Amino acid sequence: METTDIHSKSSTFTFENVRKFSKKTDEYFDIDHLVSREPYSQFKKWLDDVENQQIDEARIFTLATTTKSGIPSCRPLRLASIIDGEGFTFFTNYDSRKGKELEENPYAAMSFWWPSTARAIRIEGQVTKLSSAKSDDYFYSLPREMQVGTVVNVQCKRIIQNRQQLLDLKNKYSGQSQLQRPDRWGGYLLVPHTLEFFQRQHDWVSDRIRFRRLLKNDNVSSLVIDGSTTHQGDDDWVFERLAP
Ligand SMILES: Cc1cc2nc3c(=O)[nH]c(=O)nc-3n(C[C@H](O)[C@H](O)[C@H](O)COP(=O)(O)O)c2cc1C
């Protein structure tokens, strides 16, 4: 049997394909450029900027979760909504790997990266399940094909024999006039305590601004909100620039 030297197969990536940004030199992202002193409006502004460029799937983000013992996993998901002052919602199978991990450890992180604007946002917080009424609203608003796909997904065991099993279920549910939202499929609200806005710059000296929510137990007196490095925002938020 032929043996393979794995080192000869390793690829070193070059920088030829790294995108150059045509931002103007004065288009920095600094405290003065924030559209608000709380992070929700800033998030919506950056998302709008991408969606106004007719970029597909701007609402796709990576969700990171961990097991109770701290083993991480991540996957792409679709942002369903932003609830001002409350958090960010997404929908999934509660019995999926992420659902089980969120059951064990409700702390999670979301990450968006938009190459067209050279911006990234990361969000960290704690999730709670949405009510079944809210999950119903979302499920029944989905296009029919997505409803069928969702029901098929929840019906299946995690490890399956072949694709035909999925197609058989799809045929079964496609024929039903009214589909029910599966009990084990629904929404989560991620309530953020930290959001970071990252703007990559043409000169590689990038800009980063972080919002942190002061929690009731935080020792506020030890935090110097001097308005020069740490700024008092609205609604219990403080914000500051970070080195990139
Ligand atoms: C672009 C994209 C969007 C996705 N959106 C969702 C979503 O909103 N909800 C969901 O449960 N899975 C979504 N998925 C599938 C997940 O990435 C993942 O494969 C699935 O939820 C199982 O993840 P888990 O085993 O880690 O729980 C999406 C996949 C892609 C590629």
The ligand as an SDF file (V2000), in Angstrom:
LIG
                    3D

 31 33  0  0  0  0  0  0  0  0999 V2000
  -26.5830   29.3180    5.1280 C   0  0  0  0  0  0  0  0  0  0  0  0
  -27.1250   28.3690    6.1500 C   0  0  0  0  0  0  0  0  0  0  0  0
  -28.1630   28.7590    6.9800 C   0  0  0  0  0  0  0  0  0  0  0  0
  -28.6700   27.8760    7.9400 C   0  0  0  0  0  0  0  0  0  0  0  0
  -29.6840   28.2950    8.7620 N   0  0  0  0  0  0  0  0  0  0  0  0
  -30.1290   27.4520    9.7190 C   0  0  0  0  0  0  0  0  0  0  0  0
  -31.1140   27.8980   10.6510 C   0  0  0  0  0  0  0  0  0  0  0  0
  -31.5910   29.0580   10.6410 O   0  0  0  0  0  0  0  0  0  0  0  0
  -31.5380   27.0080   11.5950 N   0  0  0  0  0  0  0  0  0  0  0  0
  -31.0270   25.7310   11.6790 C   0  0  0  0  0  0  0  0  0  0  0  0
  -31.4430   24.9940   12.5620 O   0  0  0  0  0  0  0  0  0  0  0  0
  -30.0740   25.2960   10.8330 N   0  0  0  0  0  0  0  0  0  0  0  0
  -29.6170   26.1190    9.8480 C   0  0  0  0  0  0  0  0  0  0  0  0
  -28.6290   25.7030    8.9990 N   0  0  0  0  0  0  0  0  0  0  0  0
  -28.0440   24.3480    9.1970 C   0  0  0  0  0  0  0  0  0  0  0  0
  -26.9960   24.4320   10.3330 C   0  0  0  0  0  0  0  0  0  0  0  0
  -25.8110   25.0580    9.8810 O   0  0  0  0  0  0  0  0  0  0  0  0
  -26.6440   23.0600   10.9200 C   0  0  0  0  0  0  0  0  0  0  0  0
  -26.1450   22.2040    9.9290 O   0  0  0  0  0  0  0  0  0  0  0  0
  -27.8280   22.3990   11.6040 C   0  0  0  0  0  0  0  0  0  0  0  0
  -28.6300   23.3300   12.3010 O   0  0  0  0  0  0  0  0  0  0  0  0
  -27.3400   21.3090   12.5620 C   0  0  0  0  0  0  0  0  0  0  0  0
  -26.4480   21.9070   13.4760 O   0  0  0  0  0  0  0  0  0  0  0  0
  -26.0240   21.1880   14.8510 P   0  0  0  0  0  0  0  0  0  0  0  0
  -25.8610   19.7260   14.5470 O   0  0  0  0  0  0  0  0  0  0  0  0
  -24.7380   21.8330   15.2510 O   0  0  0  0  0  0  0  0  0  0  0  0
  -27.1030   21.4600   15.8590 O   0  0  0  0  0  0  0  0  0  0  0  0
  -28.1230   26.5650    8.0410 C   0  0  0  0  0  0  0  0  0  0  0  0
  -27.0680   26.1830    7.1980 C   0  0  0  0  0  0  0  0  0  0  0  0
  -26.5850   27.0700    6.2710 C   0  0  0  0  0  0  0  0  0  0  0  0
  -25.4430   26.6190    5.3720 C   0  0  0  0  0  0  0  0  0  0  0  0
  1  2  1  0
  2  3  1  0
  2 30  2  0
  3  4  2  0
  4  5  1  0
  4 28  1  0
  5  6  2  0
  6  7  1  0
  6 13  1  0
  7  8  2  0
  7  9  1  0
  9 10  1  0
 10 11  2  0
 10 12  1  0
 12 13  2  0
 13 14  1  0
 14 15  1  0
 14 28  1  0
 15 16  1  0
 16 17  1  0
 16 18  1  0
 18 19  1  0
 18 20  1  0
 20 21  1  0
 20 22  1  0
 22 23  1  0
 23 24  1  0
 24 25  2  0
 24 26  1  0
 24 27  1  0
 28 29  2  0
 29 30  1  0
 30 31  1  0
M  END
$$$$
